[in-house]
Amino acid sequence: MVSSKQKTDIVNNFGDNDKDTGKAEVQIALLTSDIKNLQDHSAKHKKDYSSIRSLVKKVAQRRHLLNYLLKKDVNRYKAVIEKLGLRK
């Protein structure tokens, strides 16, 4: 779970203003930070299947948002990918 301080930092970095949480870029960035936290948790607790399931759901949700962004605006998609470091 992302703390409120981390959430405001992410929203300020990716959104137009501090309350712009509906933007696709902000949602992708929030999901990415949740995914990183769940990956760390899953590495320590290998048999915690409920958190592994939520990790898979969040990855799928981020993939759907990325596909939406790719269809809408390729430049915004590339900027998010580069800023978050999702592709190699």
PDB file of N, CA, C and O in Angstrom:
ATOM      1  N   MET A   1       0.842  -1.177   0.000  1.00  0.00           N
ATOM      2  CA  MET A   1       0.000   0.000   0.000  1.00  0.00           C
ATOM      3  C   MET A   1       0.889   1.242   0.000  1.00  0.00           C
ATOM      4  O   MET A   1       1.892   1.307   0.711  1.00  0.00           O
ATOM      5  N   VAL A   2       0.514   2.187  -0.780  1.00  0.00           N
ATOM      6  CA  VAL A   2       1.272   3.427  -0.898  1.00  0.00           C
ATOM      7  C   VAL A   2       0.831   4.373   0.215  1.00  0.00           C
ATOM      8  O   VAL A   2      -0.364   4.553   0.448  1.00  0.00           O
ATOM      9  N   SER A   3       1.797   4.974   0.897  1.00  0.00           N
ATOM     10  CA  SER A   3       1.451   5.928   1.945  1.00  0.00           C
ATOM     11  C   SER A   3       0.928   7.219   1.324  1.00  0.00           C
ATOM     12  O   SER A   3       1.119   7.470   0.134  1.00  0.00           O
ATOM     13  N   SER A   4       0.276   8.025   2.133  1.00  0.00           N
ATOM     14  CA  SER A   4      -0.312   9.257   1.607  1.00  0.00           C
ATOM     15  C   SER A   4       0.764  10.231   1.124  1.00  0.00           C
ATOM     16  O   SER A   4       0.541  10.963   0.160  1.00  0.00           O
ATOM     17  N   LYS A   5       1.920  10.249   1.775  1.00  0.00           N
ATOM     18  CA  LYS A   5       3.026  11.117   1.343  1.00  0.00           C
ATOM     19  C   LYS A   5       3.537  10.678  -0.027  1.00  0.00           C
ATOM     20  O   LYS A   5       3.756  11.504  -0.913  1.00  0.00           O
ATOM     21  N   GLN A   6       3.724   9.358  -0.190  1.00  0.00           N
ATOM     22  CA  GLN A   6       4.175   8.848  -1.481  1.00  0.00           C
ATOM     23  C   GLN A   6       3.148   9.120  -2.572  1.00  0.00           C
ATOM     24  O   GLN A   6       3.504   9.443  -3.705  1.00  0.00           O
ATOM     25  N   LYS A   7       1.863   8.987  -2.221  1.00  0.00           N
ATOM     26  CA  LYS A   7       0.812   9.214  -3.195  1.00  0.00           C
ATOM     27  C   LYS A   7       0.809  10.665  -3.664  1.00  0.00           C
ATOM     28  O   LYS A   7       0.673  10.927  -4.859  1.00  0.00           O
ATOM     29  N   THR A   8       0.957  11.610  -2.737  1.00  0.00           N
ATOM     30  CA  THR A   8       0.972  13.015  -3.138  1.00  0.00           C
ATOM     31  C   THR A   8       2.195  13.324  -3.998  1.00  0.00           C
ATOM     32  O   THR A   8       2.107  14.114  -4.937  1.00  0.00           O
ATOM     33  N   ASP A   9       3.335  12.705  -3.684  1.00  0.00           N
ATOM     34  CA  ASP A   9       4.524  12.903  -4.511  1.00  0.00           C
ATOM     35  C   ASP A   9       4.302  12.388  -5.934  1.00  0.00           C
ATOM     36  O   ASP A   9       4.664  13.050  -6.907  1.00  0.00           O
ATOM     37  N   ILE A  10       3.702  11.201  -6.042  1.00  0.00           N
ATOM     38  CA  ILE A  10       3.444  10.613  -7.360  1.00  0.00           C
ATOM     39  C   ILE A  10       2.455  11.469  -8.140  1.00  0.00           C
ATOM     40  O   ILE A  10       2.644  11.715  -9.332  1.00  0.00           O
ATOM     41  N   VAL A  11       1.402  11.923  -7.468  1.00  0.00           N
ATOM     42  CA  VAL A  11       0.390  12.750  -8.145  1.00  0.00           C
ATOM     43  C   VAL A  11       1.006  14.058  -8.609  1.00  0.00           C
ATOM     44  O   VAL A  11       0.692  14.533  -9.701  1.00  0.00           O
ATOM     45  N   ASN A  12       1.881  14.653  -7.797  1.00  0.00           N
ATOM     46  CA  ASN A  12       2.531  15.901  -8.198  1.00  0.00           C
ATOM     47  C   ASN A  12       3.470  15.690  -9.376  1.00  0.00           C
ATOM     48  O   ASN A  12       3.594  16.569 -10.229  1.00  0.00           O
ATOM     49  N   ASN A  13       4.141  14.528  -9.438  1.00  0.00           N
ATOM     50  CA  ASN A  13       5.082  14.264 -10.529  1.00  0.00           C
ATOM     51  C   ASN A  13       4.379  13.953 -11.853  1.00  0.00           C
ATOM     52  O   ASN A  13       4.850  14.360 -12.915  1.00  0.00           O
ATOM     53  N   PHE A  14       3.258  13.235 -11.793  1.00  0.00           N
ATOM     54  CA  PHE A  14       2.622  12.769 -13.024  1.00  0.00           C
ATOM     55  C   PHE A  14       1.352  13.518 -13.388  1.00  0.00           C
ATOM     56  O   PHE A  14       0.934  13.475 -14.545  1.00  0.00           O
ATOM     57  N   GLY A  15       0.727  14.200 -12.444  1.00  0.00           N
ATOM     58  CA  GLY A  15      -0.524  14.890 -12.722  1.00  0.00           C
ATOM     59  C   GLY A  15      -0.326  16.350 -13.054  1.00  0.00           C
ATOM     60  O   GLY A  15       0.770  16.896 -12.925  1.00  0.00           O
ATOM     61  N   ASP A  16      -1.412  16.974 -13.486  1.00  0.00           N
ATOM     62  CA  ASP A  16      -1.371  18.400 -13.798  1.00  0.00           C
ATOM     63  C   ASP A  16      -1.432  19.248 -12.537  1.00  0.00           C
ATOM     64  O   ASP A  16      -0.815  20.311 -12.466  1.00  0.00           O
ATOM     65  N   ASN A  17      -2.185  18.772 -11.532  1.00  0.00           N
ATOM     66  CA  ASN A  17      -2.235  19.457 -10.250  1.00  0.00           C
ATOM     67  C   ASN A  17      -2.220  18.421  -9.136  1.00  0.00           C
ATOM     68  O   ASN A  17      -2.124  17.224  -9.404  1.00  0.00           O
ATOM     69  N   ASP A  18      -2.314  18.872  -7.890  1.00  0.00           N
ATOM     70  CA  ASP A  18      -2.149  17.943  -6.772  1.00  0.00           C
ATOM     71  C   ASP A  18      -3.366  17.066  -6.514  1.00  0.00           C
ATOM     72  O   ASP A  18      -3.290  16.157  -5.687  1.00  0.00           O
ATOM     73  N   LYS A  19      -4.484  17.303  -7.192  1.00  0.00           N
ATOM     74  CA  LYS A  19      -5.677  16.474  -7.006  1.00  0.00           C
ATOM     75  C   LYS A  19      -6.053  15.712  -8.271  1.00  0.00           C
ATOM     76  O   LYS A  19      -7.180  15.232  -8.391  1.00  0.00           O
ATOM     77  N   ASP A  20      -5.142  15.599  -9.195  1.00  0.00           N
ATOM     78  CA  ASP A  20      -5.402  14.968 -10.486  1.00  0.00           C
ATOM     79  C   ASP A  20      -5.071  13.479 -10.418  1.00  0.00           C
ATOM     80  O   ASP A  20      -4.076  13.031 -10.989  1.00  0.00           O
ATOM     81  N   THR A  21      -5.913  12.715  -9.716  1.00  0.00           N
ATOM     82  CA  THR A  21      -5.647  11.288  -9.559  1.00  0.00           C
ATOM     83  C   THR A  21      -6.323  10.441 -10.622  1.00  0.00           C
ATOM     84  O   THR A  21      -6.083   9.235 -10.680  1.00  0.00           O
ATOM     85  N   GLY A  22      -7.152  11.027 -11.457  1.00  0.00           N
ATOM     86  CA  GLY A  22      -7.859  10.270 -12.472  1.00  0.00           C
ATOM     87  C   GLY A  22      -7.100  10.118 -13.767  1.00  0.00           C
ATOM     88  O   GLY A  22      -7.491   9.321 -14.621  1.00  0.00           O
ATOM     89  N   LYS A  23      -6.034  10.855 -13.933  1.00  0.00           N
ATOM     90  CA  LYS A  23      -5.244  10.796 -15.149  1.00  0.00           C
ATOM     91  C   LYS A  23      -4.596   9.412 -15.270  1.00  0.00           C
ATOM     92  O   LYS A  23      -4.164   8.834 -14.273  1.00  0.00           O
ATOM     93  N   ALA A  24      -4.532   8.894 -16.481  1.00  0.00           N
ATOM     94  CA  ALA A  24      -4.009   7.545 -16.699  1.00  0.00           C
ATOM     95  C   ALA A  24      -2.555   7.425 -16.231  1.00  0.00           C
ATOM     96  O   ALA A  24      -2.163   6.404 -15.667  1.00  0.00           O
ATOM     97  N   GLU A  25      -1.765   8.467 -16.467  1.00  0.00           N
ATOM     98  CA  GLU A  25      -0.362   8.421 -16.054  1.00  0.00           C
ATOM     99  C   GLU A  25      -0.231   8.293 -14.534  1.00  0.00           C
ATOM    100  O   GLU A  25       0.624   7.560 -14.038  1.00  0.00           O
ATOM    101  N   VAL A  26      -1.076   9.005 -13.809  1.00  0.00           N
ATOM    102  CA  VAL A  26      -1.037   8.952 -12.342  1.00  0.00           C
ATOM    103  C   VAL A  26      -1.443   7.576 -11.867  1.00  0.00           C
ATOM    104  O   VAL A  26      -0.810   7.018 -10.971  1.00  0.00           O
ATOM    105  N   GLN A  27      -2.488   7.021 -12.452  1.00  0.00           N
ATOM    106  CA  GLN A  27      -2.940   5.695 -12.051  1.00  0.00           C
ATOM    107  C   GLN A  27      -1.883   4.642 -12.340  1.00  0.00           C
ATOM    108  O   GLN A  27      -1.682   3.732 -11.536  1.00  0.00           O
ATOM    109  N   ILE A  28      -1.209   4.753 -13.467  1.00  0.00           N
ATOM    110  CA  ILE A  28      -0.149   3.804 -13.818  1.00  0.00           C
ATOM    111  C   ILE A  28       1.001   3.920 -12.834  1.00  0.00           C
ATOM    112  O   ILE A  28       1.549   2.905 -12.402  1.00  0.00           O
ATOM    113  N   ALA A  29       1.372   5.131 -12.474  1.00  0.00           N
ATOM    114  CA  ALA A  29       2.475   5.331 -11.530  1.00  0.00           C
ATOM    115  C   ALA A  29       2.111   4.792 -10.143  1.00  0.00           C
ATOM    116  O   ALA A  29       2.953   4.187  -9.480  1.00  0.00           O
ATOM    117  N   LEU A  30       0.878   5.001  -9.702  1.00  0.00           N
ATOM    118  CA  LEU A  30       0.450   4.471  -8.405  1.00  0.00           C
ATOM    119  C   LEU A  30       0.440   2.946  -8.412  1.00  0.00           C
ATOM    120  O   LEU A  30       0.868   2.311  -7.448  1.00  0.00           O
ATOM    121  N   LEU A  31      -0.047   2.367  -9.498  1.00  0.00           N
ATOM    122  CA  LEU A  31      -0.033   0.907  -9.606  1.00  0.00           C
ATOM    123  C   LEU A  31       1.387   0.369  -9.636  1.00  0.00           C
ATOM    124  O   LEU A  31       1.657  -0.690  -9.071  1.00  0.00           O
ATOM    125  N   THR A  32       2.296   1.080 -10.285  1.00  0.00           N
ATOM    126  CA  THR A  32       3.688   0.642 -10.353  1.00  0.00           C
ATOM    127  C   THR A  32       4.321   0.630  -8.967  1.00  0.00           C
ATOM    128  O   THR A  32       5.058  -0.298  -8.634  1.00  0.00           O
ATOM    129  N   SER A  33       4.046   1.637  -8.163  1.00  0.00           N
ATOM    130  CA  SER A  33       4.615   1.642  -6.813  1.00  0.00           C
ATOM    131  C   SER A  33       4.001   0.538  -5.961  1.00  0.00           C
ATOM    132  O   SER A  33       4.699  -0.074  -5.152  1.00  0.00           O
ATOM    133  N   ASP A  34       2.689   0.269  -6.132  1.00  0.00           N
ATOM    134  CA  ASP A  34       2.067  -0.853  -5.428  1.00  0.00           C
ATOM    135  C   ASP A  34       2.680  -2.175  -5.859  1.00  0.00           C
ATOM    136  O   ASP A  34       2.924  -3.052  -5.030  1.00  0.00           O
ATOM    137  N   ILE A  35       2.929  -2.318  -7.155  1.00  0.00           N
ATOM    138  CA  ILE A  35       3.507  -3.554  -7.682  1.00  0.00           C
ATOM    139  C   ILE A  35       4.906  -3.776  -7.120  1.00  0.00           C
ATOM    140  O   ILE A  35       5.258  -4.900  -6.761  1.00  0.00           O
ATOM    141  N   LYS A  36       5.701  -2.724  -7.042  1.00  0.00           N
ATOM    142  CA  LYS A  36       7.047  -2.868  -6.483  1.00  0.00           C
ATOM    143  C   LYS A  36       6.993  -3.291  -5.024  1.00  0.00           C
ATOM    144  O   LYS A  36       7.786  -4.128  -4.594  1.00  0.00           O
ATOM    145  N   ASN A  37       6.064  -2.721  -4.254  1.00  0.00           N
ATOM    146  CA  ASN A  37       5.920  -3.115  -2.851  1.00  0.00           C
ATOM    147  C   ASN A  37       5.489  -4.567  -2.726  1.00  0.00           C
ATOM    148  O   ASN A  37       5.997  -5.298  -1.876  1.00  0.00           O
ATOM    149  N   LEU A  38       4.547  -4.989  -3.574  1.00  0.00           N
ATOM    150  CA  LEU A  38       4.083  -6.369  -3.522  1.00  0.00           C
ATOM    151  C   LEU A  38       5.158  -7.346  -3.988  1.00  0.00           C
ATOM    152  O   LEU A  38       5.215  -8.473  -3.496  1.00  0.00           O
ATOM    153  N   GLN A  39       6.002  -6.942  -4.916  1.00  0.00           N
ATOM    154  CA  GLN A  39       7.092  -7.808  -5.349  1.00  0.00           C
ATOM    155  C   GLN A  39       8.079  -8.035  -4.209  1.00  0.00           C
ATOM    156  O   GLN A  39       8.555  -9.152  -4.007  1.00  0.00           O
ATOM    157  N   ASP A  40       8.385  -6.981  -3.471  1.00  0.00           N
ATOM    158  CA  ASP A  40       9.278  -7.125  -2.320  1.00  0.00           C
ATOM    159  C   ASP A  40       8.653  -8.031  -1.262  1.00  0.00           C
ATOM    160  O   ASP A  40       9.330  -8.878  -0.680  1.00  0.00           O
ATOM    161  N   HIS A  41       7.369  -7.846  -1.023  1.00  0.00           N
ATOM    162  CA  HIS A  41       6.674  -8.667  -0.041  1.00  0.00           C
ATOM    163  C   HIS A  41       6.647 -10.133  -0.473  1.00  0.00           C
ATOM    164  O   HIS A  41       6.861 -11.030   0.342  1.00  0.00           O
ATOM    165  N   SER A  42       6.382 -10.371  -1.765  1.00  0.00           N
ATOM    166  CA  SER A  42       6.295 -11.744  -2.266  1.00  0.00           C
ATOM    167  C   SER A  42       7.649 -12.443  -2.252  1.00  0.00           C
ATOM    168  O   SER A  42       7.711 -13.667  -2.137  1.00  0.00           O
ATOM    169  N   ALA A  43       8.723 -11.687  -2.368  1.00  0.00           N
ATOM    170  CA  ALA A  43      10.050 -12.290  -2.303  1.00  0.00           C
ATOM    171  C   ALA A  43      10.337 -12.815  -0.895  1.00  0.00           C
ATOM    172  O   ALA A  43      11.005 -13.837  -0.733  1.00  0.00           O
ATOM    173  N   LYS A  44       9.836 -12.118   0.109  1.00  0.00           N
ATOM    174  CA  LYS A  44      10.058 -12.541   1.497  1.00  0.00           C
ATOM    175  C   LYS A  44       9.074 -13.619   1.933  1.00  0.00           C
ATOM    176  O   LYS A  44       9.435 -14.540   2.665  1.00  0.00           O
ATOM    177  N   HIS A  45       7.824 -13.498   1.478  1.00  0.00           N
ATOM    178  CA  HIS A  45       6.755 -14.392   1.913  1.00  0.00           C
ATOM    179  C   HIS A  45       6.225 -15.157   0.702  1.00  0.00           C
ATOM    180  O   HIS A  45       5.224 -14.772   0.099  1.00  0.00           O
ATOM    181  N   LYS A  46       6.901 -16.229   0.364  1.00  0.00           N
ATOM    182  CA  LYS A  46       6.594 -16.951  -0.862  1.00  0.00           C
ATOM    183  C   LYS A  46       5.243 -17.655  -0.845  1.00  0.00           C
ATOM    184  O   LYS A  46       4.669 -17.903  -1.906  1.00  0.00           O
ATOM    185  N   LYS A  47       4.726 -17.981   0.331  1.00  0.00           N
ATOM    186  CA  LYS A  47       3.465 -18.715   0.404  1.00  0.00           C
ATOM    187  C   LYS A  47       2.262 -17.821   0.693  1.00  0.00           C
ATOM    188  O   LYS A  47       1.182 -18.325   1.002  1.00  0.00           O
ATOM    189  N   ASP A  48       2.428 -16.538   0.599  1.00  0.00           N
ATOM    190  CA  ASP A  48       1.325 -15.602   0.788  1.00  0.00           C
ATOM    191  C   ASP A  48       0.601 -15.450  -0.546  1.00  0.00           C
ATOM    192  O   ASP A  48       0.858 -14.523  -1.314  1.00  0.00           O
ATOM    193  N   TYR A  49      -0.306 -16.381  -0.796  1.00  0.00           N
ATOM    194  CA  TYR A  49      -0.938 -16.465  -2.108  1.00  0.00           C
ATOM    195  C   TYR A  49      -1.926 -15.332  -2.357  1.00  0.00           C
ATOM    196  O   TYR A  49      -2.145 -14.953  -3.508  1.00  0.00           O
ATOM    197  N   SER A  50      -2.516 -14.793  -1.324  1.00  0.00           N
ATOM    198  CA  SER A  50      -3.457 -13.698  -1.534  1.00  0.00           C
ATOM    199  C   SER A  50      -2.740 -12.446  -2.027  1.00  0.00           C
ATOM    200  O   SER A  50      -3.278 -11.722  -2.865  1.00  0.00           O
ATOM    201  N   SER A  51      -1.543 -12.180  -1.525  1.00  0.00           N
ATOM    202  CA  SER A  51      -0.810 -11.014  -2.021  1.00  0.00           C
ATOM    203  C   SER A  51      -0.265 -11.267  -3.426  1.00  0.00           C
ATOM    204  O   SER A  51      -0.144 -10.332  -4.218  1.00  0.00           O
ATOM    205  N   ILE A  52       0.061 -12.507  -3.738  1.00  0.00           N
ATOM    206  CA  ILE A  52       0.496 -12.838  -5.097  1.00  0.00           C
ATOM    207  C   ILE A  52      -0.656 -12.639  -6.077  1.00  0.00           C
ATOM    208  O   ILE A  52      -0.454 -12.163  -7.194  1.00  0.00           O
ATOM    209  N   ARG A  53      -1.862 -13.005  -5.653  1.00  0.00           N
ATOM    210  CA  ARG A  53      -3.033 -12.813  -6.503  1.00  0.00           C
ATOM    211  C   ARG A  53      -3.296 -11.331  -6.725  1.00  0.00           C
ATOM    212  O   ARG A  53      -3.610 -10.914  -7.840  1.00  0.00           O
ATOM    213  N   SER A  54      -3.170 -10.536  -5.671  1.00  0.00           N
ATOM    214  CA  SER A  54      -3.385  -9.102  -5.847  1.00  0.00           C
ATOM    215  C   SER A  54      -2.294  -8.485  -6.708  1.00  0.00           C
ATOM    216  O   SER A  54      -2.551  -7.525  -7.434  1.00  0.00           O
ATOM    217  N   LEU A  55      -1.084  -9.018  -6.637  1.00  0.00           N
ATOM    218  CA  LEU A  55       0.000  -8.557  -7.504  1.00  0.00           C
ATOM    219  C   LEU A  55      -0.351  -8.803  -8.971  1.00  0.00           C
ATOM    220  O   LEU A  55      -0.174  -7.923  -9.813  1.00  0.00           O
ATOM    221  N   VAL A  56      -0.842  -9.985  -9.269  1.00  0.00           N
ATOM    222  CA  VAL A  56      -1.208 -10.324 -10.651  1.00  0.00           C
ATOM    223  C   VAL A  56      -2.345  -9.429 -11.132  1.00  0.00           C
ATOM    224  O   VAL A  56      -2.342  -8.996 -12.285  1.00  0.00           O
ATOM    225  N   LYS A  57      -3.321  -9.144 -10.264  1.00  0.00           N
ATOM    226  CA  LYS A  57      -4.432  -8.278 -10.637  1.00  0.00           C
ATOM    227  C   LYS A  57      -3.953  -6.857 -10.919  1.00  0.00           C
ATOM    228  O   LYS A  57      -4.422  -6.228 -11.867  1.00  0.00           O
ATOM    229  N   LYS A  58      -3.034  -6.348 -10.116  1.00  0.00           N
ATOM    230  CA  LYS A  58      -2.524  -4.997 -10.318  1.00  0.00           C
ATOM    231  C   LYS A  58      -1.700  -4.900 -11.596  1.00  0.00           C
ATOM    232  O   LYS A  58      -1.759  -3.891 -12.299  1.00  0.00           O
ATOM    233  N   VAL A  59      -0.934  -5.941 -11.900  1.00  0.00           N
ATOM    234  CA  VAL A  59      -0.160  -5.950 -13.139  1.00  0.00           C
ATOM    235  C   VAL A  59      -1.103  -5.936 -14.343  1.00  0.00           C
ATOM    236  O   VAL A  59      -0.849  -5.236 -15.324  1.00  0.00           O
ATOM    237  N   ALA A  60      -2.186  -6.706 -14.270  1.00  0.00           N
ATOM    238  CA  ALA A  60      -3.151  -6.730 -15.372  1.00  0.00           C
ATOM    239  C   ALA A  60      -3.848  -5.380 -15.510  1.00  0.00           C
ATOM    240  O   ALA A  60      -4.090  -4.919 -16.625  1.00  0.00           O
ATOM    241  N   GLN A  61      -4.171  -4.752 -14.395  1.00  0.00           N
ATOM    242  CA  GLN A  61      -4.823  -3.450 -14.439  1.00  0.00           C
ATOM    243  C   GLN A  61      -3.893  -2.404 -15.045  1.00  0.00           C
ATOM    244  O   GLN A  61      -4.327  -1.564 -15.833  1.00  0.00           O
ATOM    245  N   ARG A  62      -2.612  -2.455 -14.675  1.00  0.00           N
ATOM    246  CA  ARG A  62      -1.647  -1.517 -15.249  1.00  0.00           C
ATOM    247  C   ARG A  62      -1.494  -1.759 -16.748  1.00  0.00           C
ATOM    248  O   ARG A  62      -1.371  -0.811 -17.524  1.00  0.00           O
ATOM    249  N   ARG A  63      -1.503  -3.031 -17.154  1.00  0.00           N
ATOM    250  CA  ARG A  63      -1.392  -3.357 -18.575  1.00  0.00           C
ATOM    251  C   ARG A  63      -2.569  -2.794 -19.362  1.00  0.00           C
ATOM    252  O   ARG A  63      -2.390  -2.281 -20.467  1.00  0.00           O
ATOM    253  N   HIS A  64      -3.777  -2.887 -18.797  1.00  0.00           N
ATOM    254  CA  HIS A  64      -4.958  -2.332 -19.460  1.00  0.00           C
ATOM    255  C   HIS A  64      -4.842  -0.812 -19.595  1.00  0.00           C
ATOM    256  O   HIS A  64      -5.169  -0.252 -20.641  1.00  0.00           O
ATOM    257  N   LEU A  65      -4.381  -0.154 -18.546  1.00  0.00           N
ATOM    258  CA  LEU A  65      -4.222   1.299 -18.612  1.00  0.00           C
ATOM    259  C   LEU A  65      -3.151   1.696 -19.623  1.00  0.00           C
ATOM    260  O   LEU A  65      -3.305   2.687 -20.337  1.00  0.00           O
ATOM    261  N   LEU A  66      -2.072   0.928 -19.684  1.00  0.00           N
ATOM    262  CA  LEU A  66      -1.025   1.212 -20.666  1.00  0.00           C
ATOM    263  C   LEU A  66      -1.541   1.013 -22.085  1.00  0.00           C
ATOM    264  O   LEU A  66      -1.213   1.796 -22.977  1.00  0.00           O
ATOM    265  N   ASN A  67      -2.346  -0.027 -22.305  1.00  0.00           N
ATOM    266  CA  ASN A  67      -2.926  -0.237 -23.630  1.00  0.00           C
ATOM    267  C   ASN A  67      -3.864   0.912 -24.002  1.00  0.00           C
ATOM    268  O   ASN A  67      -3.873   1.361 -25.148  1.00  0.00           O
ATOM    269  N   TYR A  68      -4.644   1.384 -23.044  1.00  0.00           N
ATOM    270  CA  TYR A  68      -5.529   2.526 -23.284  1.00  0.00           C
ATOM    271  C   TYR A  68      -4.722   3.756 -23.676  1.00  0.00           C
ATOM    272  O   TYR A  68      -5.056   4.456 -24.631  1.00  0.00           O
ATOM    273  N   LEU A  69      -3.651   4.009 -22.922  1.00  0.00           N
ATOM    274  CA  LEU A  69      -2.822   5.182 -23.186  1.00  0.00           C
ATOM    275  C   LEU A  69      -2.131   5.068 -24.548  1.00  0.00           C
ATOM    276  O   LEU A  69      -1.971   6.068 -25.248  1.00  0.00           O
ATOM    277  N   LEU A  70      -1.727   3.864 -24.918  1.00  0.00           N
ATOM    278  CA  LEU A  70      -1.095   3.645 -26.215  1.00  0.00           C
ATOM    279  C   LEU A  70      -2.066   3.953 -27.357  1.00  0.00           C
ATOM    280  O   LEU A  70      -1.676   4.531 -28.372  1.00  0.00           O
ATOM    281  N   LYS A  71      -3.331   3.565 -27.184  1.00  0.00           N
ATOM    282  CA  LYS A  71      -4.321   3.846 -28.225  1.00  0.00           C
ATOM    283  C   LYS A  71      -4.661   5.324 -28.303  1.00  0.00           C
ATOM    284  O   LYS A  71      -4.891   5.849 -29.392  1.00  0.00           O
ATOM    285  N   LYS A  72      -4.695   6.008 -27.153  1.00  0.00           N
ATOM    286  CA  LYS A  72      -5.084   7.413 -27.125  1.00  0.00           C
ATOM    287  C   LYS A  72      -3.970   8.347 -27.597  1.00  0.00           C
ATOM    288  O   LYS A  72      -4.182   9.198 -28.461  1.00  0.00           O
ATOM    289  N   ASP A  73      -2.765   8.172 -27.009  1.00  0.00           N
ATOM    290  CA  ASP A  73      -1.669   9.103 -27.311  1.00  0.00           C
ATOM    291  C   ASP A  73      -0.338   8.386 -27.115  1.00  0.00           C
ATOM    292  O   ASP A  73       0.058   8.087 -25.989  1.00  0.00           O
ATOM    293  N   VAL A  74       0.338   8.116 -28.208  1.00  0.00           N
ATOM    294  CA  VAL A  74       1.593   7.361 -28.176  1.00  0.00           C
ATOM    295  C   VAL A  74       2.686   8.141 -27.440  1.00  0.00           C
ATOM    296  O   VAL A  74       3.504   7.544 -26.740  1.00  0.00           O
ATOM    297  N   ASN A  75       2.706   9.460 -27.592  1.00  0.00           N
ATOM    298  CA  ASN A  75       3.748  10.261 -26.949  1.00  0.00           C
ATOM    299  C   ASN A  75       3.625  10.215 -25.429  1.00  0.00           C
ATOM    300  O   ASN A  75       4.633  10.120 -24.729  1.00  0.00           O
ATOM    301  N   ARG A  76       2.386  10.283 -24.911  1.00  0.00           N
ATOM    302  CA  ARG A  76       2.184  10.175 -23.462  1.00  0.00           C
ATOM    303  C   ARG A  76       2.581   8.783 -22.969  1.00  0.00           C
ATOM    304  O   ARG A  76       3.158   8.640 -21.891  1.00  0.00           O
ATOM    305  N   TYR A  77       2.267   7.753 -23.774  1.00  0.00           N
ATOM    306  CA  TYR A  77       2.635   6.376 -23.436  1.00  0.00           C
ATOM    307  C   TYR A  77       4.151   6.227 -23.326  1.00  0.00           C
ATOM    308  O   TYR A  77       4.659   5.654 -22.362  1.00  0.00           O
ATOM    309  N   LYS A  78       4.858   6.743 -24.309  1.00  0.00           N
ATOM    310  CA  LYS A  78       6.318   6.646 -24.304  1.00  0.00           C
ATOM    311  C   LYS A  78       6.923   7.420 -23.140  1.00  0.00           C
ATOM    312  O   LYS A  78       7.910   6.985 -22.548  1.00  0.00           O
ATOM    313  N   ALA A  79       6.333   8.567 -22.812  1.00  0.00           N
ATOM    314  CA  ALA A  79       6.837   9.361 -21.693  1.00  0.00           C
ATOM    315  C   ALA A  79       6.664   8.631 -20.372  1.00  0.00           C
ATOM    316  O   ALA A  79       7.554   8.656 -19.522  1.00  0.00           O
ATOM    317  N   VAL A  80       5.522   7.980 -20.198  1.00  0.00           N
ATOM    318  CA  VAL A  80       5.276   7.233 -18.948  1.00  0.00           C
ATOM    319  C   VAL A  80       6.212   6.046 -18.849  1.00  0.00           C
ATOM    320  O   VAL A  80       6.780   5.791 -17.787  1.00  0.00           O
ATOM    321  N   ILE A  81       6.380   5.320 -19.936  1.00  0.00           N
ATOM    322  CA  ILE A  81       7.270   4.155 -19.956  1.00  0.00           C
ATOM    323  C   ILE A  81       8.697   4.567 -19.599  1.00  0.00           C
ATOM    324  O   ILE A  81       9.374   3.905 -18.812  1.00  0.00           O
ATOM    325  N   GLU A  82       9.130   5.658 -20.190  1.00  0.00           N
ATOM    326  CA  GLU A  82      10.501   6.131 -19.943  1.00  0.00           C
ATOM    327  C   GLU A  82      10.668   6.641 -18.505  1.00  0.00           C
ATOM    328  O   GLU A  82      11.682   6.370 -17.862  1.00  0.00           O
ATOM    329  N   LYS A  83       9.676   7.373 -18.010  1.00  0.00           N
ATOM    330  CA  LYS A  83       9.779   7.965 -16.680  1.00  0.00           C
ATOM    331  C   LYS A  83       9.737   6.894 -15.585  1.00  0.00           C
ATOM    332  O   LYS A  83      10.408   7.024 -14.562  1.00  0.00           O
ATOM    333  N   LEU A  84       8.951   5.845 -15.802  1.00  0.00           N
ATOM    334  CA  LEU A  84       8.845   4.776 -14.810  1.00  0.00           C
ATOM    335  C   LEU A  84       9.878   3.677 -15.027  1.00  0.00           C
ATOM    336  O   LEU A  84      10.119   2.874 -14.125  1.00  0.00           O
ATOM    337  N   GLY A  85      10.481   3.629 -16.186  1.00  0.00           N
ATOM    338  CA  GLY A  85      11.481   2.614 -16.452  1.00  0.00           C
ATOM    339  C   GLY A  85      10.876   1.226 -16.578  1.00  0.00           C
ATOM    340  O   GLY A  85      11.422   0.262 -16.042  1.00  0.00           O
ATOM    341  N   LEU A  86       9.756   1.112 -17.278  1.00  0.00           N
ATOM    342  CA  LEU A  86       9.060  -0.172 -17.376  1.00  0.00           C
ATOM    343  C   LEU A  86       9.633  -1.072 -18.455  1.00  0.00           C
ATOM    344  O   LEU A  86       9.583  -2.294 -18.318  1.00  0.00           O
ATOM    345  N   ARG A  87      10.167  -0.513 -19.508  1.00  0.00           N
ATOM    346  CA  ARG A  87      10.722  -1.324 -20.592  1.00  0.00           C
ATOM    347  C   ARG A  87      12.238  -1.203 -20.592  1.00  0.00           C
ATOM    348  O   ARG A  87      12.805  -0.210 -20.134  1.00  0.00           O
ATOM    349  N   LYS A  88      12.873  -2.237 -21.116  1.00  0.00           N
ATOM    350  CA  LYS A  88      14.339  -2.234 -21.145  1.00  0.00           C
ATOM    351  C   LYS A  88      14.876  -1.743 -22.452  1.00  0.00           C
ATOM    352  O   LYS A  88      16.091  -1.680 -22.636  1.00  0.00           O
TER     353      LYS A  88
END
